[in-house]
């Protein structure tokens, strides 16, 4: 199994043409932009990718496109991908097997898929054991506490089981709870399982306490700031706090018409794509929201001037 980099892992959006087909050329350009901005990893085919609206064929092709683009760059960038959306266990096996064959460094399970009705840890672990037994032994596994259709947080018992298998390497944490984050980091310390915080407001706190990096929505807006913070939080603590202050406030824009906001933002930084989305009506992205994103871009540049 490949080791997964530490650092910034943006949750990749899916670009479409106006006819609702996936724009694979834009997938390549987004990937190249992440790399240029200093990201050490990419989380493809995730919730930000609108994965529940993608066919298995589209999921696989997107993951392959990202992997091929990273290889062509010659950069050391880890690619993890999910696409874990089915309820039926056999369909889940098909999804994860197909994703494992794309060349990604790790396949990422959605935590609620292992316990559809929140029946408890024993059910989760039993289903996880079965799924793990049906997948290639040489592929690393990650877990994403996806909030849809419900957020299934990992318990200490589940984390202990994951550690015991030696197969898990990537946890995308969405608990947004400083005390729980600290307990998880202490539990994972010294193991091969790395925690990537999806919550911008607690990112610096987790980095200071052993977190491996960031994997969240706002990596689609200013990934360079997340990459800088992950690399320099302990080298330049005063500047790191200024970056944290900005990203913590900027992340409240997640409540806007995402991923339309991210697509608009990418167009402003030279990554052209349609604003079309399968999960949002483009009319939800209003002039008011456009003004907010424009102001955020100005503030981003102010922070960049500080850390140069």
C-alpha positions as CSV (number, residue, x, y, z in Angstrom):
1,X,0.0,0.0,0.0
2,X,1.1,3.5,-0.8
3,X,1.7,6.0,2.0
4,X,-0.6,9.0,1.8
5,X,0.9,12.5,2.0
6,X,0.3,15.0,4.7
7,X,-1.1,18.4,3.8
8,X,-4.0,20.0,1.9
9,X,-6.5,17.7,0.1
10,X,-9.2,19.8,-1.5
11,X,-12.5,18.0,-2.0
12,X,-12.8,18.1,-5.8
13,X,-15.9,19.5,-7.5
14,X,-17.2,18.0,-10.7
15,X,-17.4,20.4,-13.8
16,X,-20.1,19.8,-16.3
17,X,-20.9,21.1,-19.8
18,X,-24.2,23.0,-20.1
19,X,-25.7,19.8,-21.6
20,X,-25.2,18.1,-18.1
21,X,-22.3,15.8,-19.3
22,X,-19.0,15.8,-17.3
23,X,-16.4,18.2,-18.6
24,X,-13.3,16.0,-18.4
25,X,-11.0,18.7,-19.8
26,X,-12.0,20.9,-16.9
27,X,-11.4,18.0,-14.5
28,X,-7.8,18.0,-15.8
29,X,-7.5,21.8,-15.4
30,X,-8.8,21.7,-11.9
31,X,-6.3,19.0,-11.0
32,X,-3.5,21.0,-12.5
33,X,-4.6,24.1,-10.5
34,X,-4.6,22.2,-7.2
35,X,-1.1,21.0,-8.0
36,X,0.1,24.5,-8.9
37,X,-1.4,25.9,-5.7
38,X,0.7,23.5,-3.6
39,X,-1.7,20.8,-2.7
40,X,-0.1,17.5,-1.7
41,X,-3.3,15.5,-2.2
42,X,-6.7,15.5,-3.9
43,X,-9.9,13.9,-2.7
44,X,-11.8,13.1,-5.9
45,X,-15.3,11.7,-6.4
46,X,-16.6,12.8,-3.0
47,X,-19.6,14.8,-1.7
48,X,-18.3,18.0,-3.2
49,X,-18.0,16.1,-6.5
50,X,-21.8,15.5,-6.4
51,X,-21.0,11.8,-6.3
52,X,-24.6,10.7,-5.6
53,X,-25.5,12.2,-9.0
54,X,-22.7,10.4,-10.9
55,X,-22.9,7.1,-12.6
56,X,-20.3,4.4,-11.8
57,X,-18.8,5.0,-15.2
58,X,-18.4,8.7,-14.6
59,X,-17.0,8.2,-11.1
60,X,-14.3,5.8,-12.5
61,X,-13.4,8.1,-15.4
62,X,-13.1,11.1,-13.2
63,X,-10.8,9.3,-10.8
64,X,-8.7,8.0,-13.7
65,X,-8.4,11.5,-15.2
66,X,-7.2,12.9,-11.9
67,X,-4.6,10.1,-11.5
68,X,-3.4,10.5,-15.1
69,X,-3.1,14.3,-14.7
70,X,-1.1,13.9,-11.5
71,X,1.2,11.4,-13.1
72,X,1.8,13.7,-16.1
73,X,2.7,16.5,-13.7
74,X,5.6,14.5,-12.1
75,X,4.6,15.9,-8.7
76,X,4.3,13.9,-5.5
77,X,0.5,14.3,-5.0
78,X,-1.7,11.6,-3.4
79,X,-5.0,10.9,-4.9
80,X,-7.8,9.4,-2.8
81,X,-11.4,8.8,-4.1
82,X,-14.7,7.6,-2.9
83,X,-17.8,7.1,-5.0
84,X,-19.2,5.0,-2.1
85,X,-22.9,5.8,-2.5
86,X,-24.9,2.5,-2.7
87,X,-27.0,1.0,0.0
88,X,-26.7,-2.7,-1.2
89,X,-23.5,-4.3,0.0
90,X,-22.8,-6.1,-3.4
91,X,-23.2,-2.7,-5.1
92,X,-20.8,-1.2,-2.6
93,X,-18.2,-3.9,-3.4
94,X,-18.6,-3.2,-7.1
95,X,-18.1,0.5,-6.5
96,X,-15.1,0.2,-4.3
97,X,-13.5,-2.5,-6.5
98,X,-13.9,-0.4,-9.6
99,X,-12.4,2.6,-7.8
100,X,-9.4,0.6,-6.5
101,X,-8.6,-0.2,-10.2
102,X,-8.3,3.4,-11.2
103,X,-4.8,3.9,-9.8
104,X,-5.8,6.0,-6.8
105,X,-3.6,5.8,-3.7
106,X,-6.6,5.0,-1.4
107,X,-10.3,4.3,-1.7
108,X,-12.4,6.2,0.8
109,X,-15.5,4.6,2.4
110,X,-18.4,6.8,3.5
111,X,-19.0,6.0,7.1
112,X,-22.8,5.9,7.0
113,X,-22.8,3.3,4.2
114,X,-21.5,0.7,6.8
115,X,-24.4,1.4,9.2
116,X,-27.4,2.6,7.1
117,X,-29.8,2.8,10.0
118,X,-27.3,3.8,12.8
119,X,-27.7,0.4,14.5
120,X,-24.4,0.6,16.4
121,X,-20.7,-0.1,16.3
122,X,-21.1,-3.9,16.1
123,X,-23.2,-3.6,12.9
124,X,-20.7,-1.1,11.4
125,X,-17.7,-3.3,12.1
126,X,-19.4,-6.5,10.8
127,X,-20.2,-4.8,7.5
128,X,-16.8,-3.2,7.3
129,X,-15.1,-6.6,7.8
130,X,-17.1,-8.1,5.0
131,X,-16.5,-5.2,2.6
132,X,-12.8,-5.3,3.5
133,X,-12.6,-9.0,2.8
134,X,-13.9,-8.5,-0.8
135,X,-11.5,-5.8,-1.8
136,X,-7.9,-6.0,-3.2
137,X,-5.4,-6.4,-0.3
138,X,-2.9,-3.9,-1.8
139,X,-5.2,-0.9,-1.7
140,X,-5.2,1.5,1.2
141,X,-8.6,2.4,2.7
142,X,-9.9,5.8,4.0
143,X,-13.1,6.8,5.8
144,X,-15.1,10.0,5.2
145,X,-17.7,11.1,7.8
146,X,-20.0,12.3,5.0
147,X,-23.0,14.3,6.3
148,X,-25.4,12.9,3.7
149,X,-27.8,11.2,4.2
150,X,-26.7,11.3,7.9
151,X,-23.4,11.9,9.6
152,X,-22.1,8.6,11.1
153,X,-19.3,9.7,13.4
154,X,-16.5,7.2,14.1
155,X,-16.4,6.0,17.7
156,X,-13.2,5.0,19.6
157,X,-14.3,1.3,19.2
158,X,-14.5,1.7,15.4
159,X,-11.2,3.6,15.2
160,X,-9.5,0.8,17.3
161,X,-10.8,-1.7,14.8
162,X,-9.5,0.3,11.8
163,X,-6.1,0.6,13.4
164,X,-6.0,-3.1,14.1
165,X,-6.5,-4.0,10.4
166,X,-3.4,-2.2,9.2
167,X,-5.4,-1.2,6.1
168,X,-6.6,2.3,6.9
169,X,-4.6,5.4,6.3
170,X,-7.0,8.4,5.7
171,X,-9.7,9.7,7.9
172,X,-11.7,12.8,6.7
173,X,-13.0,14.1,10.0
174,X,-16.2,16.1,10.1
175,X,-16.9,16.1,13.9
176,X,-16.2,19.8,14.3
177,X,-15.6,19.2,18.0
178,X,-12.3,20.3,19.5
179,X,-12.5,17.9,22.4
180,X,-13.4,14.9,20.1
181,X,-10.7,15.9,17.7
182,X,-8.1,15.9,20.4
183,X,-9.2,12.5,21.7
184,X,-9.1,11.1,18.2
185,X,-5.6,12.5,17.5
186,X,-4.4,10.9,20.8
187,X,-5.9,7.6,19.8
188,X,-4.4,7.7,16.3
189,X,-0.9,8.9,17.5
190,X,1.8,6.4,16.5
191,X,-0.5,4.5,14.1
192,X,-0.6,4.5,10.3
193,X,-3.9,6.3,10.3
194,X,-3.8,10.0,9.5
195,X,-6.5,12.5,10.3
196,X,-7.5,15.2,7.9
197,X,-9.8,17.9,9.3
198,X,-12.7,19.1,7.1
199,X,-13.5,21.9,9.4
200,X,-11.6,25.1,8.6
201,X,-12.3,26.7,12.0
202,X,-10.4,24.1,13.9
203,X,-7.7,23.4,11.4
204,X,-4.7,25.1,13.1
205,X,-5.7,23.5,16.4
206,X,-5.6,20.0,14.9
207,X,-2.3,20.6,13.1
208,X,-0.8,21.7,16.4
209,X,-2.0,18.5,18.0
210,X,-0.8,16.0,15.4
211,X,-3.4,16.3,12.6
212,X,-2.1,15.4,9.1
213,X,-3.8,18.1,7.1
214,X,-7.0,19.5,5.7
215,X,-9.6,18.0,3.4
216,X,-12.6,20.2,2.9
217,X,-14.8,22.4,0.7
218,X,-12.7,25.6,1.0
219,X,-9.8,24.0,-0.7
220,X,-11.7,24.8,-3.9
221,X,-11.3,28.6,-3.2
222,X,-7.8,29.2,-1.7
223,X,-6.0,25.9,-1.6
224,X,-2.6,27.7,-1.5
225,X,-3.5,29.1,1.9
226,X,-4.4,25.7,3.3
227,X,-1.2,24.2,1.8
228,X,0.9,27.0,3.3
229,X,-0.7,26.5,6.7
230,X,-0.2,22.8,6.7
231,X,3.4,23.2,5.9
232,X,4.3,26.3,8.0
233,X,2.0,26.3,11.0
234,X,4.9,25.5,13.4
235,X,7.6,27.5,11.5
236,X,5.8,30.8,11.4
237,X,3.2,30.7,14.2
238,X,2.2,34.4,14.1
239,X,1.5,34.3,10.3
240,X,-0.2,30.9,10.8
241,X,-2.6,32.5,13.2
242,X,-3.4,35.3,10.7
243,X,-4.1,32.7,8.0
244,X,-6.3,30.7,10.5
245,X,-8.2,33.8,11.3
246,X,-9.0,34.4,7.7
247,X,-9.8,30.8,6.7
248,X,-12.0,30.3,9.7
249,X,-14.2,33.3,8.8
250,X,-14.1,32.6,5.0
251,X,-15.4,29.1,5.6
252,X,-18.8,30.4,6.7
253,X,-19.4,31.0,3.0
254,X,-19.9,27.2,2.8
255,X,-23.6,27.9,3.5
256,X,-23.9,29.7,0.1
257,X,-24.9,27.9,-3.1
258,X,-21.9,25.6,-3.2
259,X,-20.6,24.2,-5.5
260,X,-21.8,27.0,-7.8
261,X,-19.7,29.4,-5.7
262,X,-16.6,27.3,-6.2
263,X,-17.2,27.1,-9.9
264,X,-17.6,30.9,-10.2
265,X,-14.4,31.4,-8.1
266,X,-12.4,29.0,-10.3
267,X,-13.4,30.9,-13.4
268,X,-11.9,34.1,-11.8
269,X,-8.5,32.4,-11.2
270,X,-8.1,31.0,-14.7
271,X,-9.9,27.6,-14.5
272,X,-12.8,28.0,-16.9
273,X,-15.9,25.9,-16.6
274,X,-19.7,26.2,-16.8
275,X,-21.6,26.9,-13.6
276,X,-23.9,24.0,-14.3
277,X,-24.5,21.6,-11.4
278,X,-26.5,18.5,-10.9
279,X,-27.2,19.3,-7.3
280,X,-28.0,23.0,-7.5
281,X,-30.1,25.2,-9.8
282,X,-27.7,27.8,-11.2
283,X,-30.3,30.5,-10.3
284,X,-29.5,29.9,-6.6
285,X,-26.1,31.7,-7.2
286,X,-27.4,35.2,-6.9
287,X,-25.7,38.6,-7.5
288,X,-25.5,39.0,-3.7
289,X,-23.5,35.7,-3.5
290,X,-21.3,36.8,-6.3
291,X,-20.5,40.0,-4.5
292,X,-19.5,37.9,-1.4
293,X,-17.2,35.7,-3.4
294,X,-15.6,38.7,-5.0
295,X,-14.9,40.2,-1.6
296,X,-13.5,37.0,-0.4
297,X,-11.1,37.0,-3.4
298,X,-9.8,40.4,-2.4
299,X,-9.3,39.2,1.2
300,X,-7.4,36.1,0.0
301,X,-5.0,38.3,-1.8
302,X,-4.4,40.4,1.3
303,X,-3.5,37.3,3.3
304,X,-1.2,36.1,0.5
305,X,0.7,39.4,0.7
306,X,1.3,38.7,4.4
307,X,2.8,35.2,4.0
308,X,5.0,36.0,1.0
